[in-house]
Every structure is written in C-alpha cells, then in structure tokens.
Amino acid sequence: MTEQELKKLLASLRTEHRDLDAAIDALSAAGSTDQLQIARLKKRKLRLRDQISIVEDQLLPDIIA
C-alpha cells in the first residue's frame, strides 16, 4: 500500500473507532440492559485500536538507536 492509502485507511479506522465509542456511551447512558451488545462493541473497538497501531507503525519509519 502507498503512504496515501495508509493515511486514508488510518483516518477511516479512527473515525470508526470514535463512532463505536459514541455508540457505547449512548447505550450505557440509556441504561441499556443488552450487555452482550455493549461487550461486542467494546471488543470491536479494541480490534480497531490494534489495527490503528499496525497502520501507524507502517507509516512511521523504524529508528535505529
């Protein structure tokens, strides 16, 4: 992937991560009793965070100390 494609992917992953965060907050604030749904959203959010880290690592060059 090119650097531009990685940056686009990173932006979309961050947007989805923020959207999931908002959805989790909304369900929690509404007093939702569907804990399974909230847990699934949280797991998906964690996977997105891992994907974001991977893409960020690909964008930043390794620095040999």
Sequence and secondary structure as in RCSB ss.txt:
>XXXX:A:sequence
MTEQELKKLLASLRTEHRDLDAAIDALSAAGSTDQLQIARLKKRKLRLRDQISIVEDQLLPDIIA
>XXXX:A:secstr
  HHHHHHHHHHHHHHHHHHHHHHHHHHHTT   HHHHHHHHHHHHHHHHHHHHHHHHHS     
